Amino acid sequence: MAGNWMAAFIEAEYERIAAVLRAKLGEPAFDAAWAEGRGRDLNGVVEHVLDHGSAL
C-alpha cells in the first residue's frame, strides 16, 4: 500500500511540471518538443545530455 501514495505523488508532480512547461512554451512548441522526446531512445537522450547539458 505504501507505493500507491508515492505513485500518486509522482503522477501529480509530473502533471504539474508538464502544465508549467506547456504554459511557458505554448502548446505548439510543447507538442513539438514532446514528440521529439518520445522519438528518442535512452542512448539518444544520454548522448544529447552529454553533448548539450541537461536541457533537452
N, CA and C of each residue as an Amber inpcrd file, in Angstrom:
protein
   168
   0.8080000  -1.2060000   0.0000000   0.0000000   0.0000000   0.0000000
   0.8500000   1.2690000   0.0000000   2.0330000   1.2110000   0.5470000
   2.8710000   2.4110000   0.6410000   3.2120000   2.9590000  -0.7260000
   3.3480000   2.1060000  -1.7300000   3.6950000   2.5560000  -3.0680000
   2.5900000   3.3400000  -3.7510000   1.3500000   3.1320000  -3.3450000
   0.2370000   3.8110000  -4.0050000   0.2910000   5.3160000  -3.8250000
   0.5780000   5.7960000  -2.6220000   0.6390000   7.2350000  -2.4110000
   1.8290000   7.8160000  -3.1450000   2.9300000   7.0500000  -3.2410000
   4.1080000   7.5380000  -3.9400000   3.8140000   7.6540000  -5.4250000
   3.1680000   6.6660000  -5.9880000   2.8140000   6.7160000  -7.4040000
   1.8930000   7.8950000  -7.6810000   0.9410000   8.1290000  -6.8110000
   0.0240000   9.2600000  -6.9780000   0.7770000  10.5860000  -6.8810000
   1.7190000  10.6730000  -5.9560000   2.5170000  11.8910000  -5.8040000
   3.3580000  12.1420000  -7.0470000   4.0130000  11.1020000  -7.5490000
   4.8590000  11.2440000  -8.7390000   4.0170000  11.6530000  -9.9400000
   2.8650000  11.0380000 -10.1080000   1.9950000  11.3840000 -11.2320000
   1.5170000  12.8330000 -11.1300000   1.1440000  13.2650000  -9.9420000
   0.6880000  14.6460000  -9.7530000   1.8080000  15.6310000 -10.0380000
   3.0120000  15.3360000  -9.5890000   4.1570000  16.2180000  -9.8400000
   4.5010000  16.2560000 -11.3220000   4.4430000  15.1160000 -11.9770000
   4.6690000  15.0170000 -13.4200000   3.6680000  15.9040000 -14.1720000
   2.4010000  15.7970000 -13.8110000   1.3660000  16.6030000 -14.4660000
   1.5620000  18.0900000 -14.1930000   1.9700000  18.4310000 -12.9820000
   2.2130000  19.8350000 -12.6400000   3.3520000  20.4030000 -13.4790000
   4.4390000  19.6640000 -13.5820000   5.5890000  20.1260000 -14.3550000
   5.2290000  20.2410000 -15.8340000   4.5170000  19.2710000 -16.3600000
   4.0930000  19.3210000 -17.7610000   3.2140000  20.5420000 -18.0160000
   2.3220000  20.8610000 -17.0980000   1.4500000  22.0290000 -17.2570000
   2.2540000  23.3280000 -17.2450000   3.2480000  23.4200000 -16.3610000
   4.1050000  24.6150000 -16.3080000   4.8600000  24.7640000 -17.6230000
   5.4450000  23.6840000 -18.1030000   6.1910000  23.7470000 -19.3620000
   5.2860000  24.0880000 -20.5350000   4.1010000  23.4930000 -20.5570000
   3.1450000  23.7720000 -21.6320000   2.7720000  25.2550000 -21.6370000
   2.5750000  25.8240000 -20.4620000   2.2180000  27.2440000 -20.3610000
   3.3730000  28.1370000 -20.7930000   4.6000000  27.7760000 -20.4120000
   5.7580000  28.6020000 -20.7540000   6.1080000  28.5070000 -22.2340000
   6.0230000  27.3150000 -22.8020000   6.4230000  27.1140000 -24.1960000
   5.3070000  27.4430000 -25.1780000   4.0800000  27.2820000 -24.7440000
   2.9440000  27.3510000 -25.6580000   2.6660000  25.9490000 -26.1880000
   1.4270000  25.7160000 -26.5430000   1.0020000  24.3720000 -26.9480000
   1.7750000  23.8310000 -28.1610000   1.9510000  24.6130000 -29.2490000
   2.6590000  24.0550000 -30.4120000   4.1150000  23.6660000 -30.1010000
   4.8450000  24.5120000 -29.3880000   6.2430000  24.2110000 -29.0680000
   6.3280000  23.0400000 -28.0940000   5.4190000  22.9870000 -27.1170000
   5.4120000  21.8680000 -26.1740000   5.1450000  20.5680000 -26.9180000
   4.1460000  20.5640000 -27.7980000   3.8150000  19.3500000 -28.5470000
   4.9850000  18.8960000 -29.4160000   5.6840000  19.8510000 -30.0420000
   6.8400000  19.5060000 -30.8800000   7.9610000  18.9120000 -30.0300000
   8.2410000  19.5380000 -28.8910000   9.2920000  19.0310000 -28.0080000
   8.9150000  17.6610000 -27.4580000   7.6510000  17.4870000 -27.1120000
   7.1800000  16.2040000 -26.5850000   7.3630000  15.1080000 -27.6340000
   6.9740000  15.4110000 -28.8670000   7.1080000  14.4240000 -29.9450000
   8.5750000  14.0890000 -30.1920000   9.4400000  15.0870000 -30.1600000
  10.8690000  14.8320000 -30.3490000  11.4040000  13.9380000 -29.2330000
  11.0250000  14.2410000 -28.0130000  11.4760000  13.4370000 -26.8880000
  10.9680000  12.0110000 -26.9440000   9.7370000  11.8330000 -27.3500000
   9.1640000  10.4900000 -27.4470000   9.8710000   9.6700000 -28.5080000
  10.4540000  10.3460000 -29.4970000  11.1400000   9.6490000 -30.5740000
  12.5550000   9.2270000 -30.2330000  13.0620000   9.6390000 -29.0910000
  14.4340000   9.3090000 -28.6950000  14.4580000   8.0490000 -27.8470000
  15.5120000   7.2780000 -28.0430000  15.7270000   6.1560000 -27.1380000
  16.6500000   6.6210000 -26.0140000  16.8630000   5.7860000 -25.0250000
  17.6610000   6.1700000 -23.8660000  19.0720000   6.5870000 -24.2780000
  19.6820000   5.8590000 -25.1960000  21.0260000   6.2230000 -25.6410000
  21.0440000   7.5940000 -26.2900000  20.0210000   7.9170000 -27.0670000
  19.9300000   9.2300000 -27.6930000  19.7970000  10.3470000 -26.6690000
  19.0390000  10.1030000 -25.6200000  18.8660000  11.0960000 -24.5570000
  20.1920000  11.3180000 -23.8280000  20.8560000  10.2260000 -23.4760000
  22.1380000  10.3410000 -22.7750000  23.1500000  11.0740000 -23.6480000
  23.2220000  10.7360000 -24.9080000  24.1450000  11.4140000 -25.8300000
  23.8430000  12.9050000 -25.9060000  22.5670000  13.2520000 -26.0010000
  22.1800000  14.6590000 -26.0710000  22.5940000  15.4110000 -24.7990000
  22.3350000  14.8170000 -23.6510000  22.6910000  15.4620000 -22.3860000
  24.2040000  15.6390000 -22.2850000  24.9540000  14.6280000 -22.6830000
  26.4060000  14.7560000 -22.6170000  26.9280000  15.8270000 -23.5740000
  26.2790000  15.9790000 -24.7120000  26.7090000  16.9790000 -25.7030000
  26.2310000  18.3840000 -25.3730000  25.0320000  18.5010000 -24.7730000
  24.3820000  19.8120000 -24.6260000  24.0190000  20.1790000 -23.2000000
  24.3840000  19.4010000 -22.2390000  23.9420000  19.6570000 -20.8820000
  22.5870000  19.0400000 -20.6570000  21.9650000  19.3830000 -19.5630000
  20.7260000  18.7040000 -19.1790000  19.4920000  19.2030000 -19.9200000
  19.5900000  20.3350000 -20.6210000  18.4180000  20.8780000 -21.3210000
  18.1180000  20.0440000 -22.5450000  17.0190000  19.3170000 -22.4920000
  16.6010000  18.5080000 -23.6430000  15.7480000  19.3340000 -24.4990000
